[in-house]
Amino acid sequence: MQQYNGFSDEDNQILLVEICAWIDKNIETNIGWGVLSEASELNHKELQILFERYLQTSPMTYIRKRKEEGKNQLPSFTITPKFLSKNNG
């Protein structure tokens, strides 16, 4: 499977974990598309694809759910088998 952003699945996993950690650290602020794009250095489309592909949700839905769950709880998302696969052929 061709990568949409040129990164390997492993690099995308690291990137997603870093973005989610940043969201958790800043969960009490107003995180919109512009702020998230600037912090992640990804554009709207790249963020959308990353979250949809690996978490089956949009970044804004993820943020909303994290706010509802509370910042002290672990996220209730799962990484798909496609994400964990080293060979997506």
C-alpha positions as CSV (number, residue, x, y, z in Angstrom):
1,M,0.0,0.0,0.0
2,Q,1.4,3.4,-0.9
3,Q,1.8,5.8,1.9
4,Y,-0.2,9.0,1.6
5,N,2.5,11.1,3.2
6,G,5.7,9.3,2.4
7,F,6.1,8.1,6.0
8,S,6.3,4.4,7.0
9,D,3.6,3.0,9.3
10,E,6.1,3.1,12.1
11,D,6.7,6.8,11.5
12,N,3.0,7.5,11.3
13,Q,2.5,5.6,14.6
14,I,5.1,7.8,16.3
15,L,3.6,10.9,14.7
16,L,0.1,10.0,15.8
17,V,1.2,9.3,19.4
18,E,3.0,12.6,19.5
19,I,-0.1,14.5,18.2
20,C,-2.4,12.7,20.7
21,A,0.1,13.5,23.5
22,W,0.1,17.1,22.5
23,I,-3.7,17.2,22.4
24,D,-3.8,15.7,25.9
25,K,-1.3,18.3,27.2
26,N,-3.4,21.1,25.7
27,I,-6.9,19.6,26.1
28,E,-8.1,22.6,28.2
29,T,-7.4,25.0,25.4
30,N,-9.5,25.7,22.3
31,I,-7.8,23.4,19.7
32,G,-9.1,24.1,16.2
33,W,-7.8,23.1,12.8
34,G,-5.4,25.9,12.6
35,V,-3.8,25.3,16.0
36,L,-3.6,21.6,15.4
37,S,-2.1,22.0,11.9
38,E,0.5,24.4,13.3
39,A,1.4,22.2,16.2
40,S,1.6,19.0,14.1
41,E,3.1,20.7,11.0
42,L,0.5,18.8,9.0
43,N,-2.3,20.2,6.9
44,H,-6.0,19.6,7.3
45,K,-6.1,16.7,4.8
46,E,-3.0,15.0,6.2
47,L,-4.4,15.2,9.8
48,Q,-7.8,13.9,8.6
49,I,-6.3,10.9,6.8
50,L,-4.0,10.1,9.7
51,F,-6.8,10.0,12.2
52,E,-9.3,8.3,9.9
53,R,-6.8,5.6,8.8
54,Y,-5.5,4.6,12.2
55,L,-8.2,5.7,14.7
56,Q,-11.4,5.6,12.5
57,T,-12.3,9.1,13.7
58,S,-11.6,12.7,12.8
59,P,-9.2,14.8,14.8
60,M,-12.0,17.1,16.0
61,T,-14.1,14.1,17.2
62,Y,-11.0,12.7,18.9
63,I,-10.4,16.0,20.7
64,R,-14.1,16.3,21.7
65,K,-14.1,12.7,23.1
66,R,-10.9,13.3,25.0
67,K,-12.4,16.4,26.6
68,E,-15.5,14.4,27.6
69,E,-13.3,11.5,29.0
70,G,-11.2,13.9,31.0
71,K,-7.5,14.4,30.6
72,N,-6.5,12.0,33.4
73,Q,-8.0,9.0,31.7
74,L,-6.4,7.0,29.0
75,P,-7.8,7.5,25.5
76,S,-10.4,5.0,24.4
77,F,-9.2,4.4,20.9
78,T,-7.6,1.4,19.4
79,I,-5.0,1.0,16.7
80,T,-6.3,-1.1,13.8
81,P,-4.5,-4.2,12.6
82,K,-3.8,-2.3,9.3
83,F,-1.8,0.2,11.4
84,L,0.2,-2.5,13.2
85,S,0.9,-4.4,10.0
86,K,4.5,-3.8,8.7
87,N,3.5,-5.2,5.3
88,N,0.3,-3.6,4.0
89,G,1.0,-5.0,0.5
